[in-house]
């Protein structure tokens, strides 16, 4: 496990400034609730990067508002969302 706190990782990588709010909310909903993430927001998520994505999810889990959530389930959903977006972005788009 890394010794850096999530806050430090987020600050050092400017994680909070890399995604627009609509996409942040979309990604959040797809991970912490139910829903899908659009292609546009997948693009923003991939640009955000895995380090930021992971740190932001973990920091959210540390918030007392989310103490009743199952962390393992949320982490699994965040990885699933990440992998789905990565696959979507890596695959050639049919429209040019």
Secondary structure, DSSP 8 states (H G I E B T S, - for coil): --SS-HHHHHHHTTGGGSS-HHHHHHHHHHHHSS----HHHHHHHHHH-HHHHHHHHHHHHHSGGGTTS-HHHHHHHHHHHHHHHHHHHHS--S--
